[in-house]
Amino acid sequence: MKNPSLIPALALLGAVSVFAPGCGDEHSDTSLPDETPVGTASGALACSTRITYGDRWIRPATHPAQYDVAGDLVTWDGSCVNEGTNSYAVLSNGWKPYFTGNNACVLALDTDCTGATACSTRLTYSATWLRPSGHTAQFDDAGGRVTWDRGCTNESPNSYTVLSNGWKPYFSGANACGLSLRYTGCGGLYTNPVLPVGCADPGVIHDGTQYVAACTSGGAANAFALRTSRDLVTWTAAGSIFPSTRKPTWATGDFWAPEIHKVGTRFIAYFTARHTDGKLSIGAATATSALGPFTDIGHPLVHDVGMGMIDATFFQDTAGVPYLVWKADGNAVGQQTPIYGQTLSADGLALTGTRRTLITNNLAWEGGVVEAPWVVARGGYYYLFYSGNAYYNSTYAVGVARATSPLGPYTKLGAPILKTGGGWVGPGHNSVVTGPGGDTYMVYHAWDSAHTDRLMLVDAITWPNGWPAVPEAPSAGSRPMP
């Protein structure tokens, strides 16, 4: 095999801050030689193009970053050339990045030069593609972000794949699917996990300025680690909801499933903790900022001496009425696990009205548990996302139900919309947020392949036929930035 190469033209490069998109950690800045870029007299770049390489890129030995920045406008027609067991792309400036595997080229091009476009995807098909009649090009262009995780389904004598936007290209022969992906103006690429350290049950919101994530902390000294992000991919530690000196006096441990929501002019952290009487209960704490400091209200918001109550979430209906939704911990005592909903007072700190059962675990895939609710209003429906089955193994998955009224009745879709795959085990306990680009995203946890921790992942939600879907997720390869 020919040695993989990337031909960097240093005269076209300025100082580059090196980091790995999607890893959530930064490396030290490295500055390339201070040389005058081609086509300029002052040494300042008139414009530049950031080229982000997909996860199958064969990185040169001394290249720590997943991207390069080149002077001027750099383009790529989307063609991917196979060479032995690998493949390469040829960019307009002559660079030749190599990728592991055939038809494996994935690149994101983002420029501030004249000619910059809105986020779009070019899908270039391999030579085995069965071109539709009248389709003269070897590619299709689509607005927005279209993804493919290299799945291929045989349908004798040919094969096909289904892309995230529902397109279904066919290829000649079995296991013959091949595509290269060019993302233009989408902000780069990321690869899961977006947080490479433990973050079970991620509760994520946008506080008006940034995304804020809170994670289950169990018995840690500081309860509910907080992190912030501008893009859902790069996260920075931001303290905790309850530092050790501010924990609720009624709680003894098991600090689980935190969520922070804006209620009126302030923020409320809803959470699970074990009461001094031994029962899991739902608490609430208030703050003027999503990052605190939070003050517990001094007692549980939901407490039942006969049954543990966990996994609280908050939402407002389209009329602005606030609701709390949570789960009864029936599986701990061999009973069903209803998910309840009830109206809240305007300040979000007291239950009002009548408690309703929204769903129970009555489908085979759910096993003994439904839990981790999150409610979204969209298109005349309320969508109740939930997780089912055993959190500790591959049966755990995400399902969805919908209703035309906040408290139901809810109708389940049936099969889960997110389950074990892509090297990730037991995905679940999700939040649903709007990404920086305006699309809907699911933020959730999944066990790593070694089953040592639950890490935070992000994947796009689509809405075919009035129901949410999370195409080809949990994702294993590079995806365009949210």
C-alpha positions as CSV (number, residue, x, y, z in Angstrom):
1,M,0.0,0.0,0.0
2,K,1.2,3.5,-0.8
3,N,2.1,5.4,2.4
4,P,-0.8,7.7,3.4
5,S,0.1,11.3,3.0
6,L,-1.2,14.7,3.6
7,I,0.7,17.5,1.7
8,P,0.5,20.5,4.0
9,A,1.6,23.8,2.4
10,L,3.0,25.6,5.4
11,A,3.0,28.9,3.5
12,L,-0.7,28.7,3.4
13,L,-1.2,28.1,7.1
14,G,-1.4,30.5,10.0
15,A,-1.3,29.9,13.8
16,V,-3.7,27.0,14.6
17,S,-5.2,26.3,18.0
18,V,-5.2,22.5,18.1
19,F,-8.0,20.5,19.6
20,A,-9.9,17.3,18.8
21,P,-13.5,18.1,18.0
22,G,-15.9,15.9,20.0
23,C,-13.4,14.9,22.7
24,G,-14.2,17.7,25.1
25,D,-10.6,18.3,26.0
26,E,-8.0,20.7,24.7
27,H,-4.3,20.4,23.9
28,S,-1.7,23.1,24.1
29,D,-1.7,25.6,21.2
30,T,0.9,25.0,18.5
31,S,2.0,27.7,16.2
32,L,3.3,26.9,12.7
33,P,6.1,29.0,11.2
34,D,5.3,32.7,10.8
35,E,5.4,32.8,7.0
36,T,3.6,35.1,4.6
37,P,0.6,33.3,3.1
38,V,0.5,32.9,-0.6
39,G,-1.5,35.8,-2.2
40,T,-1.0,38.3,0.7
41,A,1.6,40.9,1.4
42,S,1.0,41.6,5.0
43,G,1.2,38.1,6.4
44,A,-2.5,38.1,7.4
45,L,-4.8,35.6,5.7
46,A,-7.4,37.3,3.5
47,C,-9.6,34.3,4.1
48,S,-9.2,30.7,5.1
49,T,-10.8,27.3,5.0
50,R,-11.0,24.9,7.9
51,I,-10.8,21.3,6.7
52,T,-12.0,18.7,9.3
53,Y,-11.3,15.1,8.6
54,G,-13.6,12.2,9.4
55,D,-12.7,9.6,12.0
56,R,-11.2,7.2,9.4
57,W,-8.6,9.7,8.4
58,I,-5.1,8.3,8.5
59,R,-3.5,10.9,10.6
60,P,0.2,11.8,9.9
61,A,2.4,10.8,12.9
62,T,3.2,14.4,14.0
63,H,-0.3,15.8,13.4
64,P,-2.2,16.1,16.7
65,A,-5.4,17.8,15.4
66,Q,-8.3,16.4,13.4
67,Y,-8.2,19.4,11.1
68,D,-6.1,21.8,9.1
69,V,-6.6,25.4,8.3
70,A,-5.6,26.5,4.8
71,G,-5.4,30.0,3.2
72,D,-8.0,30.9,0.6
73,L,-11.0,28.9,-0.5
74,V,-10.5,25.1,-0.6
75,T,-13.0,22.9,-2.2
76,W,-13.5,19.2,-2.9
77,D,-15.8,17.6,-5.5
78,G,-16.7,14.7,-3.2
79,S,-14.9,12.0,-5.2
80,C,-13.2,9.3,-3.2
81,V,-10.5,7.2,-4.9
82,N,-9.9,3.7,-3.7
83,E,-6.3,2.5,-3.5
84,G,-5.8,-1.0,-2.2
85,T,-7.7,-1.3,1.1
86,N,-7.8,2.4,1.7
87,S,-9.1,5.5,-0.2
88,Y,-8.2,9.2,-0.7
89,A,-9.6,12.5,-1.7
90,V,-7.9,15.2,-3.7
91,L,-8.7,18.8,-2.6
92,S,-8.5,21.8,-4.8
93,N,-5.2,22.9,-3.3
94,G,-3.6,19.6,-4.0
95,W,-3.8,18.1,-0.5
96,K,-4.5,14.3,-0.6
97,P,-5.8,13.0,2.7
98,Y,-6.1,9.2,3.0
99,F,-8.8,7.2,4.9
100,T,-8.9,3.7,6.2
101,G,-11.2,1.5,4.0
102,N,-12.7,1.9,0.6
103,N,-15.1,4.7,-0.1
104,A,-14.3,6.1,3.4
105,C,-13.7,9.8,2.6
106,V,-15.5,12.1,5.0
107,L,-14.6,15.8,5.1
108,A,-16.1,19.0,6.4
109,L,-15.2,22.3,4.7
110,D,-15.9,25.6,6.5
111,T,-14.7,28.9,5.1
112,D,-14.9,32.6,5.7
113,C,-14.0,33.2,2.0
114,T,-16.4,34.5,-0.6
115,G,-18.5,31.6,-1.7
116,A,-19.3,30.3,1.8
117,T,-22.7,28.5,1.8
118,A,-25.3,27.4,4.3
119,C,-24.9,23.9,5.7
120,S,-25.2,21.3,3.0
121,T,-24.2,17.7,2.3
122,R,-22.8,16.2,-0.9
123,L,-23.3,12.4,-1.1
124,T,-21.0,10.9,-3.7
125,Y,-21.8,7.3,-4.6
126,S,-19.3,4.5,-5.3
127,A,-19.0,2.9,-8.8
128,T,-21.5,0.2,-7.7
129,W,-24.3,2.6,-7.3
130,L,-27.4,1.8,-9.4
131,R,-28.0,5.2,-10.9
132,P,-31.7,6.1,-11.4
133,S,-32.8,6.7,-14.9
134,G,-32.1,10.3,-16.0
135,H,-29.6,10.9,-13.1
136,T,-26.4,11.9,-14.9
137,A,-24.3,12.8,-11.9
138,Q,-22.5,10.4,-9.5
139,F,-23.6,12.4,-6.5
140,D,-26.6,14.1,-4.9
141,D,-26.5,17.4,-3.0
142,A,-28.8,17.9,0.0
143,G,-29.5,20.9,2.2
144,G,-28.6,20.5,5.9
145,R,-26.9,17.5,7.5
146,V,-27.3,14.0,6.1
147,T,-25.5,11.1,7.8
148,W,-24.6,7.5,7.1
149,D,-22.9,5.0,9.4
150,R,-21.9,2.6,6.7
151,G,-24.8,0.2,7.2
152,C,-25.7,-2.0,4.2
153,T,-28.7,-4.3,3.7
154,N,-28.6,-7.1,1.1
155,E,-31.7,-7.6,-1.1
156,S,-30.6,-10.2,-3.6
157,P,-28.9,-9.8,-5.9
158,N,-28.2,-6.2,-4.8
159,S,-27.9,-4.1,-1.6
160,Y,-29.1,-0.8,-0.3
161,T,-28.6,1.6,2.6
162,V,-30.9,4.1,4.2
163,L,-29.6,7.6,4.9
164,S,-30.6,9.8,7.8
165,N,-32.9,11.8,5.5
166,G,-34.7,8.6,4.4
167,W,-33.0,8.3,1.0
168,K,-32.5,4.7,-0.1
169,P,-29.7,4.3,-2.7
170,Y,-29.2,0.8,-4.2
171,F,-25.9,-0.8,-5.2
172,S,-25.0,-3.6,-7.6
173,G,-24.1,-6.8,-5.7
174,A,-24.2,-7.9,-2.1
175,N,-22.6,-5.7,0.6
176,A,-21.7,-3.2,-2.1
177,C,-22.8,0.1,-0.4
178,G,-20.3,2.9,-0.8
179,L,-20.6,6.6,-0.1
180,S,-18.3,9.6,0.5
181,L,-19.6,12.6,2.5
182,R,-18.7,16.2,2.1
183,Y,-20.2,18.7,4.6
184,T,-19.9,22.4,3.6
185,G,-20.7,25.2,6.1
186,C,-21.8,22.8,8.9
187,G,-19.2,23.8,11.4
188,G,-16.9,20.8,11.3
189,L,-17.3,17.2,12.6
190,Y,-17.5,15.4,15.9
191,T,-17.4,11.8,17.1
192,N,-19.2,10.3,20.2
193,P,-18.7,10.4,23.1
194,V,-18.8,14.2,23.5
195,L,-17.8,13.8,27.1
196,P,-15.2,11.0,27.7
197,V,-15.8,10.8,31.4
198,G,-18.8,9.4,33.4
199,C,-22.0,11.3,33.0
200,A,-25.0,9.1,33.6
201,D,-28.5,10.5,33.2
202,P,-27.5,13.8,31.5
203,G,-30.0,16.5,32.0
204,V,-29.3,19.2,29.4
205,I,-30.9,22.6,28.7
206,H,-30.0,25.8,27.0
207,D,-30.0,28.6,29.5
208,G,-30.3,31.4,26.9
209,T,-26.5,31.7,26.6
210,Q,-25.1,28.2,26.6
211,Y,-26.0,24.6,27.1
212,V,-25.8,23.3,30.7
213,A,-25.5,19.6,31.5
214,A,-26.0,18.0,35.0
215,C,-25.1,14.4,35.7
216,T,-26.0,11.7,38.2
217,S,-23.3,11.7,41.0
218,G,-24.5,8.9,43.3
219,G,-22.5,9.1,46.5
220,A,-19.9,11.6,45.4
221,A,-18.9,14.4,47.9
222,N,-20.2,17.1,45.5
223,A,-23.6,16.3,44.1
224,F,-24.4,16.6,40.4
225,A,-21.5,17.8,38.4
226,L,-22.2,20.7,36.0
227,R,-20.7,21.4,32.6
228,T,-21.3,24.0,29.9
229,S,-21.0,24.0,26.1
230,R,-21.7,26.4,23.2
231,D,-22.1,23.6,20.7
232,L,-23.2,20.4,22.5
233,V,-19.8,18.8,21.7
234,T,-17.0,20.6,23.7
235,W,-17.9,20.7,27.4
236,T,-16.2,22.6,30.3
237,A,-16.6,21.8,34.0
238,A,-18.7,24.3,35.8
239,G,-18.9,23.2,39.5
240,S,-21.9,21.2,40.8
241,I,-25.5,21.8,41.9
242,F,-24.7,20.9,45.5
243,P,-21.1,21.3,46.7
244,S,-20.6,19.1,49.8
245,T,-21.4,22.0,52.2
246,R,-24.8,22.8,50.5
247,K,-26.4,19.3,50.2
248,P,-30.1,19.1,51.2
249,T,-30.4,18.2,54.9
250,W,-33.2,15.7,54.2
251,A,-31.1,13.7,51.8
252,T,-28.7,10.9,52.8
253,G,-27.3,9.9,49.4
254,D,-28.2,8.4,46.0
255,F,-28.1,11.7,44.1
256,W,-29.6,10.7,40.8
257,A,-31.1,12.1,37.6
258,P,-30.7,15.9,37.9
259,E,-32.4,18.4,35.5
260,I,-32.3,22.2,35.5
261,H,-35.2,24.1,34.0
262,K,-36.1,27.7,33.8
263,V,-39.3,28.4,35.6
264,G,-40.4,32.0,35.4
265,T,-37.4,34.2,36.1
266,R,-35.3,31.7,37.9
267,F,-33.9,28.2,37.5
268,I,-35.0,25.1,39.4
269,A,-32.9,21.9,39.7
270,Y,-35.2,18.9,40.1
271,F,-33.4,15.8,41.3
272,T,-33.7,12.4,43.0
273,A,-32.1,11.6,46.4
274,R,-32.7,9.2,49.3
275,H,-34.8,10.6,52.1
276,T,-33.7,10.0,55.8
277,D,-36.6,7.6,56.0
278,G,-35.0,5.4,53.3
279,K,-37.3,6.3,50.4
280,L,-36.1,7.7,47.2
281,S,-37.7,11.1,46.7
282,I,-37.7,14.1,44.3
283,G,-36.3,17.4,45.5
284,A,-36.1,20.9,44.1
285,A,-33.6,23.7,44.5
286,T,-33.7,27.2,43.2
287,A,-31.1,29.7,41.7
288,T,-31.0,32.8,39.7
289,S,-28.5,31.2,37.3
290,A,-28.4,27.7,35.7
291,L,-25.0,27.4,37.3
292,G,-26.2,28.2,40.8
293,P,-25.6,28.6,43.6
294,F,-28.7,26.5,44.3
295,T,-30.7,26.5,47.5
296,D,-32.7,23.5,48.3
297,I,-36.3,24.2,49.3
298,G,-35.8,22.2,52.6
299,H,-38.0,19.2,52.0
300,P,-38.8,16.8,49.2
301,L,-41.2,18.0,46.4
302,V,-42.4,14.5,45.9
303,H,-42.3,11.9,48.7
304,D,-44.2,8.7,49.3
305,V,-43.6,6.6,52.4
306,G,-44.8,3.5,50.5
307,M,-42.9,3.9,47.2
308,G,-39.7,5.5,45.9
309,M,-40.3,8.3,43.5
310,I,-37.5,9.2,41.0
311,D,-36.5,10.7,37.6
312,A,-38.4,14.1,37.6
313,T,-38.6,16.3,34.5
314,F,-40.4,19.6,33.9
315,F,-42.2,21.0,30.9
316,Q,-44.7,23.7,30.1
317,D,-47.7,23.1,27.8
318,T,-48.4,25.3,24.8
319,A,-50.5,27.5,27.1
320,G,-47.7,28.0,29.6
321,V,-49.0,25.7,32.3
322,P,-46.1,23.9,34.2
323,Y,-46.0,20.2,34.8
324,L,-43.9,17.7,36.6
325,V,-43.4,14.2,35.2
326,W,-41.7,11.4,37.2
327,K,-41.5,7.7,37.7
328,A,-42.6,5.4,40.6
329,D,-39.8,3.1,41.5
330,G,-42.0,0.0,41.4
331,N,-39.4,-2.3,39.9
332,A,-37.5,-2.1,43.2
333,V,-40.4,-3.9,44.9
334,G,-41.5,-6.1,42.0
335,Q,-44.3,-3.9,40.8
336,Q,-45.0,-1.9,37.6
337,T,-43.3,1.4,37.1
338,P,-45.9,4.0,36.1
339,I,-44.8,7.4,34.8
340,Y,-46.9,10.1,36.4
341,G,-47.7,13.7,35.4
342,Q,-49.2,16.5,37.4
343,T,-49.6,20.2,37.2
344,L,-47.3,22.5,39.2
345,S,-47.8,25.8,40.9
346,A,-46.6,28.8,38.8
347,D,-43.3,28.9,40.8
348,G,-42.6,25.2,40.0
349,L,-42.3,24.3,43.7
350,A,-45.6,22.6,44.6
351,L,-47.8,20.0,43.0
352,T,-51.4,21.0,42.2
353,G,-54.3,19.4,40.4
354,T,-54.6,15.6,40.1
355,R,-51.8,13.1,39.4
356,R,-52.3,11.1,36.2
357,T,-50.6,7.9,35.0
358,L,-49.2,8.6,31.6
359,I,-47.7,5.2,30.7
360,T,-46.7,2.0,32.4
361,N,-44.3,-0.8,31.3
362,N,-46.6,-2.9,29.2
363,L,-44.4,-3.7,26.1
364,A,-42.1,-6.7,25.9
365,W,-39.0,-4.6,25.2
366,E,-39.5,-2.5,28.3
367,G,-39.1,-5.4,30.7
368,G,-39.7,-4.4,34.2
369,V,-39.1,-0.7,33.9
370,V,-40.1,2.5,32.2
371,E,-38.3,5.6,33.5
372,A,-36.4,8.8,32.6
373,P,-39.2,10.8,31.0
374,W,-38.6,13.9,28.9
375,V,-41.6,15.7,27.3
376,V,-41.5,17.9,24.1
377,A,-44.4,19.8,22.5
378,R,-44.3,19.7,18.7
379,G,-46.8,20.0,15.9
380,G,-49.9,19.6,18.0
381,Y,-48.5,16.6,20.0
382,Y,-46.8,16.1,23.3
383,Y,-44.0,13.6,22.9
384,L,-43.0,11.6,25.9
385,F,-39.5,10.2,25.5
386,Y,-38.7,7.5,28.1
387,S,-36.2,4.6,28.7
388,G,-37.1,1.0,29.4
389,N,-35.6,-2.3,30.7
390,A,-32.4,-2.8,32.6
391,Y,-30.1,0.2,32.8
392,Y,-27.0,-2.0,33.3
393,N,-27.1,-4.1,30.1
394,S,-27.9,-4.1,26.4
395,T,-31.7,-4.3,26.9
396,Y,-31.9,-0.7,27.9
397,A,-33.4,1.5,25.2
398,V,-35.4,4.7,24.5
399,G,-39.0,4.7,23.5
400,V,-41.6,7.4,22.8
401,A,-45.3,7.9,23.2
402,R,-47.4,10.9,22.2
403,A,-50.7,12.6,23.1
404,T,-52.7,15.7,22.1
405,S,-53.0,16.7,25.8
406,P,-50.2,17.2,28.3
407,L,-51.6,14.5,30.6
408,G,-52.6,12.1,27.9
409,P,-53.9,9.7,27.0
410,Y,-50.5,8.7,25.5
411,T,-50.1,6.3,22.7
412,K,-46.8,4.5,22.4
413,L,-44.9,4.2,19.1
414,G,-44.1,0.6,20.0
415,A,-40.5,-0.4,19.2
416,P,-37.7,1.6,20.7
417,I,-36.2,4.5,18.7
418,L,-32.7,4.1,20.2
419,K,-31.1,0.8,21.3
420,T,-27.7,-0.9,21.7
421,G,-25.4,-0.5,18.6
422,G,-22.4,1.1,17.1
423,G,-20.2,-0.2,19.9
424,W,-22.4,1.5,22.5
425,V,-24.4,-0.5,25.1
426,G,-27.7,0.4,26.8
427,P,-28.3,3.9,25.5
428,G,-30.9,5.9,27.4
429,H,-32.0,8.5,29.9
430,N,-32.1,11.3,27.3
431,S,-32.7,15.0,27.1
432,V,-34.0,16.6,23.9
433,V,-32.6,20.0,22.9
434,T,-32.5,22.3,19.9
435,G,-28.9,22.4,18.5
436,P,-27.1,25.6,17.5
437,G,-28.1,25.1,13.9
438,G,-31.8,24.7,14.7
439,D,-32.2,20.9,14.4
440,T,-33.4,18.7,17.3
441,Y,-30.8,16.6,19.1
442,M,-30.9,13.8,21.7
443,V,-28.3,13.9,24.5
444,Y,-28.1,10.6,26.3
445,H,-25.8,8.2,28.1
446,A,-24.5,4.8,27.0
447,W,-22.0,2.3,28.3
448,D,-18.7,2.2,26.6
449,S,-17.6,-1.1,25.1
450,A,-15.6,-2.1,28.2
451,H,-18.7,-1.5,30.3
452,T,-16.8,0.6,32.8
453,D,-18.8,3.9,32.6
454,R,-21.8,5.6,31.1
455,L,-20.6,8.4,28.8
456,M,-22.5,11.3,27.2
457,L,-23.4,11.0,23.5
458,V,-25.2,13.4,21.1
459,D,-27.2,12.4,18.0
460,A,-29.6,14.1,15.7
461,I,-33.4,13.5,15.9
462,T,-35.5,13.5,12.7
463,W,-39.3,13.6,12.6
464,P,-40.6,11.3,9.8
465,N,-44.4,10.6,9.7
466,G,-45.1,12.6,12.9
467,W,-42.8,10.5,15.1
468,P,-39.2,11.1,16.3
469,A,-36.4,8.9,15.0
470,V,-32.6,8.9,15.8
471,P,-31.2,7.5,12.6
472,E,-28.2,5.2,12.8
473,A,-27.6,6.0,16.4
474,P,-25.8,5.5,18.7
475,S,-23.4,6.9,16.1
476,A,-20.0,5.3,15.8
477,G,-18.4,7.5,13.1
478,S,-18.0,11.2,12.4
479,R,-21.1,13.4,12.3
480,P,-21.5,17.1,11.3
481,M,-21.5,19.4,14.2
482,P,-25.0,20.2,15.7
